[in-house]
Amino acid sequence: MRAPFGCDSRYFNVMRVRGFTLVETLVVIAVMALLIGVLVPTLGAARETGRSAVCMSNLRQAGVLCRVYADEQRGYSPAIGVPYGATPNWALVVLEGAGRAGAGAELYGEATVLVCPSTRAASGVAMTRSYAINATGHARDTTDPLRSADPDHYDLEQAHIRLDLADSARSGPLLIDSRVAPPVAGSPPATRTASMIDFRQPAHVDERLGRVHLRRRSNFVSLDGSAHSGDVNPESLLASWKLPLP
């Protein structure tokens, strides 16, 4: 084919673009796959770091609200367990203190101070509560030597922690990440995790403790109000965590 008038045919030869060969295409795909494999875990870790920070903030706020309640109630915390569907249950006291409107179960919601975004992401369920209160020392059982001296039982009567007597130097938690416990009669709905943990009971630690953050860590707010993240399991559980709360 002759070039148009005034044009050199070599111009058209230079402008021809050579396509990728099959080998080159496969190399590009392999490099992209490698980059994606490197970046995806990094991005996932970054997202989890952000979720964990929100969780820590929630726990601090919930811990403060429990303390505020205790200051107004002669040092007694909100109720650890019963009444589950009404105040002064600890979760509902926290939600009321955080400004939620409603009464009883109406206070629960999907984006409140009681919902850890990591638990929500891990479960794939629109959670409405994902924290538990420390019930160690408040699960009286006369047949169990470890619990026979407890002053009350959170399932049978209003049980309260004497926060004014709790040793502020203890590293134990007031509130901690929890997970949905195996369903039994009277258990909460699947949108709410276990609401209390007795650290003297191995089954509670195994079945109720939430390990939803990086490296299966749990976030918690301690009795002194500081927030922490740690590897909590039956083997590493500090002896002080098993001591009964007043």
Buried (B, 14 or more C-beta within 10 A) or exposed (E): EEEEEEEEEEEEEEEEEEEEEEEEEEEEEEEEEEEEEEEEEEEEEEEBEEBBEBBBEBBBBBBBBBBEBBEEBEBBBBBBBBEBEEBBBBBBBBBBBBEBEEEEBEBBBEEBBBBBBBBBBBBEBEBBBBBBBBBBBBBBEEEEEBBEEBEBBBBEEBBBBBBBEBEEEBBBBBBBBBBBBEEEEEEBEEBBBBBBBBBBBEEBBEBBBBBBBEEEBBBBBBBBBEBBBBEBEEEEBEEEBBBBBB
